[in-house]
């Protein structure tokens, strides 16, 4: 993102975790499962690949365990890019340039 010279605000989720309310607003009507990080230890310990928590439980877990959230999260208007997606970042950079 820095290489593409995208202007963005950052938030260190380890130091300033998202609250359950913030996560609920961020996720909105999207599928909350997309926000879960399958590489996270808690995800694997709880075998979430086979037995997903409810949305409410997932919000609680993500607010208490920020590493359970897939990153980076890039929010641009109503668009959210979850995880590293260079092609999408490049397309976004093109639309943001004057």
C-alpha positions as CSV (number, residue, x, y, z in Angstrom):
1,X,0.0,0.0,0.0
2,X,2.9,2.3,0.8
3,X,4.5,1.4,-2.5
4,X,1.4,2.4,-4.4
5,X,1.3,5.7,-2.5
6,X,-2.2,5.2,-1.2
7,X,-3.2,7.8,1.4
8,X,-4.7,5.9,4.4
9,X,-5.1,6.0,8.1
10,X,-3.8,3.0,10.0
11,X,-4.8,1.4,13.2
12,X,-2.7,-1.1,15.1
13,X,-5.3,-3.6,16.2
14,X,-3.1,-5.1,18.8
15,X,-2.8,-1.7,20.6
16,X,-6.2,-0.4,19.8
17,X,-8.5,-3.4,19.1
18,X,-11.9,-3.0,17.4
19,X,-14.9,-3.2,19.8
20,X,-17.7,-5.6,19.1
21,X,-19.8,-2.6,18.0
22,X,-17.1,-1.4,15.6
23,X,-16.7,-4.9,14.2
24,X,-20.4,-5.3,13.7
25,X,-20.6,-1.9,11.9
26,X,-17.5,-2.7,9.8
27,X,-18.8,-6.2,8.7
28,X,-22.4,-5.0,8.2
29,X,-24.3,-7.3,6.0
30,X,-21.1,-9.0,4.8
31,X,-20.3,-12.6,5.7
32,X,-18.4,-12.4,9.0
33,X,-16.6,-15.6,8.1
34,X,-14.5,-13.7,5.6
35,X,-13.0,-11.7,8.4
36,X,-11.8,-14.7,10.4
37,X,-8.1,-15.5,10.0
38,X,-7.7,-19.3,9.3
39,X,-4.0,-19.0,10.1
40,X,-4.7,-17.9,13.7
41,X,-4.0,-20.3,16.5
42,X,-7.4,-19.8,18.2
43,X,-9.1,-20.5,14.8
44,X,-7.3,-23.8,14.6
45,X,-7.6,-24.7,18.3
46,X,-11.4,-24.2,18.1
47,X,-11.5,-26.0,14.7
48,X,-13.5,-23.1,13.2
49,X,-13.0,-24.5,9.7
50,X,-15.5,-27.2,10.7
51,X,-17.5,-25.6,13.5
52,X,-17.8,-21.8,13.0
53,X,-18.9,-19.7,15.9
54,X,-22.1,-17.7,15.6
55,X,-21.8,-14.1,14.4
56,X,-22.2,-12.8,17.9
57,X,-19.5,-15.2,19.3
58,X,-17.2,-14.4,16.4
59,X,-17.5,-10.6,17.1
60,X,-16.6,-11.2,20.7
61,X,-13.7,-13.4,19.9
62,X,-12.3,-11.0,17.3
63,X,-12.6,-8.0,19.6
64,X,-10.7,-9.9,22.4
65,X,-8.2,-11.6,20.0
66,X,-7.4,-9.1,17.2
67,X,-5.1,-11.6,15.5
68,X,-8.2,-13.6,14.7
69,X,-9.1,-10.8,12.2
70,X,-7.7,-11.3,8.7
71,X,-5.4,-8.4,7.8
72,X,-4.8,-6.0,6.4
73,X,-8.2,-4.5,6.3
74,X,-8.5,-1.6,3.9
75,X,-11.7,0.4,4.0
76,X,-12.5,2.8,1.2
77,X,-16.0,4.2,1.3
78,X,-18.3,1.2,1.4
79,X,-15.6,-1.1,-0.1
80,X,-13.6,-3.4,2.2
81,X,-10.5,-5.3,1.0
82,X,-9.7,-8.2,3.4
83,X,-6.3,-9.6,3.3
84,X,-3.4,-8.8,1.0
85,X,-4.7,-8.4,-2.6
86,X,-2.2,-6.5,-4.7
87,X,-4.3,-6.4,-7.8
88,X,-7.2,-4.8,-6.0
89,X,-4.9,-2.3,-4.3
90,X,-3.5,-1.3,-7.7
91,X,-7.0,-0.8,-9.1
92,X,-7.9,1.2,-6.1
93,X,-4.8,3.4,-6.4
94,X,-5.8,4.1,-10.1
95,X,-9.2,5.3,-9.0
96,X,-7.8,7.5,-6.2
97,X,-5.3,9.4,-8.4
98,X,-6.4,12.8,-9.7
